[in-house]
């Protein structure tokens, strides 16, 4: 007899990343870009063997910006829907 799949663990009661959650709850889309400006400038100035590492870090930062923007977009959409359907029947 095959073993049944174990039940997934329960969701944590506390958010795993409270700082990110609180940022996404209040941030505007343009703030996401400003969050990483200094870091990207510092990575752009690296030379030599660290330049390859900085390219990888830059890609990770771009992906993080994209994901944060996506989360903020979802929040904005949810807020708009909570205000009520405008023009919908």
C-alpha positions as CSV (number, residue, x, y, z in Angstrom):
1,X,0.0,0.0,0.0
2,X,1.4,3.4,-0.9
3,X,2.0,5.8,1.9
4,X,-0.4,8.8,1.9
5,X,1.2,12.2,1.2
6,X,1.9,14.0,4.5
7,X,-0.2,17.1,5.1
8,X,1.5,20.4,4.4
9,X,2.7,22.3,7.5
10,X,0.3,24.9,8.8
11,X,0.8,28.5,7.7
12,X,2.8,30.5,10.3
13,X,0.7,32.8,12.5
14,X,3.4,35.5,12.2
15,X,4.6,36.8,8.8
16,X,8.0,35.4,7.9
17,X,9.2,38.6,6.5
18,X,7.5,41.4,8.5
19,X,9.7,44.2,7.2
20,X,8.9,43.3,3.6
21,X,5.2,42.9,4.4
22,X,5.1,46.3,6.1
23,X,6.9,48.0,3.2
24,X,4.5,46.5,0.6
25,X,1.5,47.6,2.7
26,X,2.5,51.3,2.5
27,X,4.9,51.8,-0.4
28,X,4.1,53.4,-3.8
29,X,5.4,51.9,-7.0
30,X,8.0,54.7,-7.4
31,X,9.5,54.0,-4.0
32,X,10.5,50.5,-5.1
33,X,13.0,51.9,-7.6
34,X,14.3,54.4,-5.0
35,X,14.9,51.6,-2.5
36,X,17.7,50.1,-4.6
37,X,19.3,53.1,-6.2
38,X,22.4,53.4,-4.0
39,X,23.0,49.7,-4.0
40,X,22.8,49.5,-7.8
41,X,25.2,52.5,-8.1
42,X,27.7,50.8,-5.8
43,X,27.5,47.6,-7.8
44,X,28.1,49.5,-11.1
45,X,31.4,50.8,-9.7
46,X,32.9,47.4,-9.0
47,X,35.8,46.4,-11.1
48,X,37.9,43.3,-11.6
49,X,36.7,39.8,-10.4
50,X,34.0,41.4,-8.4
51,X,32.4,42.8,-11.5
52,X,31.0,39.3,-12.4
53,X,29.5,39.0,-9.0
54,X,28.0,42.4,-9.2
55,X,26.2,41.4,-12.5
56,X,24.6,38.5,-10.7
57,X,23.6,40.8,-7.8
58,X,22.3,43.4,-10.2
59,X,20.0,40.7,-11.8
60,X,18.8,39.6,-8.4
61,X,18.0,43.2,-7.5
62,X,16.1,43.7,-10.7
63,X,14.1,40.6,-10.0
64,X,13.4,41.8,-6.5
65,X,12.2,45.1,-7.8
66,X,9.9,43.4,-10.2
67,X,8.4,41.2,-7.5
68,X,7.9,44.0,-5.1
69,X,6.3,46.0,-7.8
70,X,4.0,43.1,-8.6
71,X,3.0,42.8,-4.9
72,X,2.3,46.5,-4.7
73,X,0.2,46.3,-7.8
74,X,-1.9,43.5,-6.2
75,X,-2.3,45.6,-3.1
76,X,-3.4,48.6,-5.1
77,X,-5.9,46.5,-7.1
78,X,-7.3,45.0,-3.8
79,X,-7.7,48.4,-2.3
80,X,-9.5,49.7,-5.4
81,X,-11.8,46.6,-5.4
82,X,-12.5,47.2,-1.6
83,X,-13.6,50.7,-2.3
84,X,-16.4,49.3,-4.4
85,X,-17.2,48.7,-8.0
86,X,-17.2,51.9,-9.9
87,X,-19.3,51.7,-13.0
88,X,-19.9,48.0,-12.6
89,X,-23.4,46.6,-12.4
